[in-house]
């Protein structure tokens, strides 16, 4: 019924237990094509939170549609329904917006038949590389700032990685998850100004400001100094890009 390839993956285990539980129940409620018509009812039935459903959508364990229907992305990896027992889903319009990848997972057909902006979580546009691990899935109990900082520095999103290196260079440390999340949101705009630069060049500029500035500087300051000739000349081999795909 469930593929260990999915349910023992780091991405799955990193989710809160409540999100994992919701995933299992949604799989149990799905039709023979993996579609669930009433995910919010399942959320209420389990006394789970709306964020648990949002996490599953953001991490793409589920794919959603404007109709409110969701489909289990890896349904075909979990299940092989006998042909004589198979009943096609009622949600044919939604099914038309999907195709099956070589690994057996559903993905969207990138055309007008895809109905839901799948890369939104509330009103925050997450883009292809999401804030999932950093904003949503980090464990607050017990709180481990060093682990959170490592997640930031290794995040594939360059702006989040920049924030991590900035915090490290400034010696910031936050007492709980809520403080860290607030700081991430506060620094996103300034980090976005630096996304066009190589991450190693950003690290060098942070190091330069840490060692040479006699004034209080912020992440916005980095964007003002990064093109200075005295800052541009550096050896990139001194720095490591730790971001992971």
C-alpha positions as CSV (number, residue, x, y, z in Angstrom):
1,X,0.0,0.0,0.0
2,X,2.9,2.4,0.7
3,X,6.3,2.6,-0.9
4,X,9.2,2.8,1.5
5,X,11.0,4.8,-1.1
6,X,8.6,7.6,-0.4
7,X,7.7,7.2,3.3
8,X,11.3,6.7,4.5
9,X,12.7,9.5,2.4
10,X,14.3,12.5,4.2
11,X,11.8,14.8,2.7
12,X,8.9,12.8,4.2
13,X,10.6,12.2,7.6
14,X,11.4,15.9,7.9
15,X,7.7,16.8,8.0
16,X,5.8,17.1,11.2
17,X,4.3,13.8,12.4
18,X,0.8,15.3,12.0
19,X,1.5,15.9,8.3
20,X,2.8,12.4,7.9
21,X,-0.4,11.0,9.5
22,X,-2.6,13.1,7.3
23,X,-0.7,11.7,4.2
24,X,-1.4,8.1,5.2
25,X,-5.1,8.8,5.8
26,X,-5.5,10.7,2.5
27,X,-4.0,7.7,0.7
28,X,-6.5,5.4,2.4
29,X,-9.4,7.7,1.3
30,X,-8.1,8.0,-2.3
31,X,-9.9,6.5,-5.3
32,X,-8.2,4.0,-7.7
33,X,-6.3,6.8,-9.5
34,X,-5.2,8.5,-6.2
35,X,-7.7,11.4,-6.2
36,X,-9.2,12.6,-2.9
37,X,-12.3,14.9,-3.2
38,X,-12.6,16.0,0.4
39,X,-9.1,16.6,1.9
40,X,-10.3,19.3,4.3
41,X,-12.9,16.9,5.8
42,X,-10.0,14.4,6.5
43,X,-8.1,17.3,8.1
44,X,-11.0,18.0,10.4
45,X,-11.7,14.4,11.1
46,X,-8.1,13.9,12.3
47,X,-8.1,17.2,14.2
48,X,-5.1,18.1,12.1
49,X,-4.2,21.7,11.1
50,X,-4.6,23.4,7.8
51,X,-0.8,23.8,7.7
52,X,-0.5,20.0,7.5
53,X,-2.3,20.0,4.2
54,X,-0.4,23.0,3.0
55,X,2.9,21.3,3.8
56,X,1.9,18.2,1.8
57,X,1.1,20.5,-1.1
58,X,4.2,22.6,-0.8
59,X,6.5,19.6,-0.6
60,X,4.5,18.1,-3.5
61,X,3.5,14.9,-1.8
62,X,0.1,16.0,-3.0
63,X,-0.9,18.0,-6.2
64,X,-3.9,20.3,-5.9
65,X,-6.6,21.7,-8.2
66,X,-8.9,24.7,-8.0
67,X,-11.8,22.3,-7.5
68,X,-10.4,21.4,-4.1
69,X,-9.6,17.9,-5.2
70,X,-6.0,16.7,-4.5
71,X,-4.1,13.7,-6.0
72,X,-1.4,11.7,-4.3
73,X,1.7,12.4,-6.4
74,X,3.3,9.0,-5.9
75,X,0.0,7.0,-6.0
76,X,1.3,4.7,-8.7
77,X,4.4,3.9,-6.7
78,X,2.3,3.0,-3.7
79,X,-0.4,1.0,-5.5
80,X,-1.0,-1.4,-8.4
81,X,-4.8,-1.9,-8.7
82,X,-5.8,-5.1,-10.6
83,X,-7.4,-4.3,-13.9
84,X,-10.5,-6.2,-13.2
85,X,-10.9,-4.3,-9.9
86,X,-10.0,-0.8,-11.3
87,X,-12.5,2.0,-11.3
88,X,-11.4,5.2,-13.0
89,X,-11.7,8.4,-11.0
90,X,-14.6,10.7,-11.4
91,X,-12.2,13.7,-11.6
92,X,-11.4,13.4,-15.3
93,X,-10.8,17.1,-15.9
94,X,-8.2,17.1,-13.1
95,X,-6.7,13.9,-14.5
96,X,-6.3,15.5,-17.9
97,X,-4.0,18.0,-16.3
98,X,-1.6,15.3,-15.2
99,X,1.0,13.0,-16.9
100,X,3.0,10.1,-15.5
101,X,6.7,10.5,-15.2
102,X,9.2,7.7,-16.0
103,X,9.5,7.0,-12.2
104,X,5.7,6.4,-12.0
105,X,4.9,9.7,-10.2
106,X,2.3,12.1,-11.3
107,X,3.3,15.6,-12.5
108,X,1.4,18.5,-14.0
109,X,1.0,19.0,-17.8
110,X,2.3,22.5,-18.1
111,X,-0.5,24.0,-20.1
112,X,-3.8,25.8,-19.5
113,X,-5.5,22.6,-18.2
114,X,-3.4,22.8,-15.0
115,X,-5.8,24.7,-12.8
116,X,-4.1,25.4,-9.4
117,X,-1.1,27.7,-8.7
118,X,0.7,24.9,-6.9
119,X,3.6,27.1,-5.9
120,X,1.6,29.3,-3.5
121,X,1.3,28.8,0.2
122,X,-1.3,31.3,1.6
123,X,-0.2,34.6,-0.1
124,X,3.5,33.9,-0.1
125,X,4.9,32.9,-3.5
126,X,7.3,30.1,-2.8
127,X,8.5,29.4,-6.4
128,X,10.1,26.2,-7.6
129,X,12.4,26.0,-4.5
130,X,10.2,26.4,-1.5
131,X,10.6,27.6,2.0
132,X,9.3,24.2,3.1
133,X,12.2,23.0,5.2
134,X,13.1,26.3,6.6
135,X,9.7,28.0,7.3
136,X,7.3,25.1,7.7
137,X,9.0,21.9,8.6
138,X,11.7,22.8,11.0
139,X,11.2,21.2,14.3
140,X,10.5,23.7,17.1
141,X,10.7,21.1,19.9
142,X,13.4,20.7,20.8
143,X,14.6,23.9,19.2
144,X,18.1,23.6,17.6
145,X,19.3,26.9,16.1
146,X,22.5,25.4,14.7
147,X,20.5,22.8,12.8
148,X,18.2,25.5,11.5
149,X,21.2,27.6,10.4
150,X,22.7,24.6,8.6
151,X,19.3,24.1,6.7
152,X,19.4,27.7,5.6
153,X,23.0,27.6,4.4
154,X,22.4,24.4,2.5
155,X,19.0,25.4,1.0
156,X,18.9,25.3,-2.8
157,X,17.2,28.7,-2.8
158,X,20.1,31.2,-3.0
159,X,18.4,33.9,-1.1
160,X,17.8,31.6,1.9
161,X,21.4,30.4,1.7
162,X,22.6,34.0,1.7
163,X,20.5,34.7,4.9
164,X,22.2,31.7,6.6
165,X,25.7,32.9,5.8
166,X,24.7,36.5,6.8
167,X,23.4,35.3,10.2
168,X,26.6,33.3,10.7
169,X,28.9,36.2,9.9
170,X,27.0,38.5,12.3
171,X,26.9,35.9,15.0
172,X,23.1,35.9,15.3
173,X,21.3,33.2,17.3
174,X,17.6,33.0,17.9
175,X,15.9,31.6,20.9
176,X,13.0,29.8,19.2
177,X,11.5,28.9,15.8
178,X,9.2,31.8,15.7
179,X,12.0,34.3,16.1
180,X,14.0,32.6,13.3
181,X,11.0,32.5,11.0
182,X,10.4,36.2,11.6
183,X,14.0,37.0,10.8
184,X,14.0,35.0,7.6
185,X,11.0,37.0,6.4
186,X,12.6,40.2,7.4
187,X,15.8,39.5,5.5
188,X,14.3,38.0,2.3
189,X,14.0,41.3,0.5
190,X,17.7,42.2,1.1
191,X,18.8,38.7,0.2
192,X,16.8,38.9,-3.0
193,X,19.0,41.8,-4.2
194,X,22.0,39.4,-4.1
195,X,20.5,36.5,-6.0
196,X,22.3,37.5,-9.2
197,X,25.7,37.1,-7.6
198,X,27.7,33.9,-7.0
199,X,27.2,32.6,-3.5
200,X,31.0,32.6,-2.9
201,X,31.3,36.2,-3.9
202,X,28.5,37.0,-1.3
203,X,30.4,35.0,1.3
204,X,33.6,37.0,0.5
205,X,31.7,40.3,0.9
206,X,30.3,39.2,4.2
207,X,33.8,38.4,5.4
208,X,35.1,41.7,4.1
209,X,32.5,43.7,6.0
210,X,33.0,41.6,9.2
211,X,36.7,42.3,9.2
212,X,36.9,45.9,7.8
213,X,33.8,47.8,8.7
214,X,33.8,50.2,11.6
215,X,30.0,50.8,11.4
216,X,26.9,48.8,12.0
217,X,26.1,47.0,8.7
218,X,23.2,44.9,7.6
219,X,22.4,42.5,4.7
220,X,21.3,45.5,2.6
221,X,24.9,46.9,3.1
222,X,26.3,43.8,1.3
223,X,24.5,44.7,-1.9
224,X,26.1,48.2,-1.7
225,X,29.6,46.9,-1.2
226,X,29.7,43.8,-3.4
227,X,30.7,45.6,-6.6
228,X,33.4,47.7,-5.0
229,X,36.8,47.0,-6.7
230,X,38.5,46.3,-3.4
231,X,35.8,43.7,-2.6
232,X,35.5,42.1,-6.0
233,X,39.0,40.7,-6.1
234,X,39.0,37.4,-4.2
235,X,39.9,33.7,-4.5
236,X,36.6,31.7,-4.9
237,X,38.4,28.6,-3.9
238,X,38.5,29.9,-0.4
239,X,34.7,29.4,-0.1
240,X,32.3,26.5,-0.4
241,X,28.8,26.5,-1.9
242,X,27.0,24.1,0.4
243,X,23.6,24.3,-1.2
244,X,22.0,20.9,-2.0
245,X,19.7,20.0,-4.9
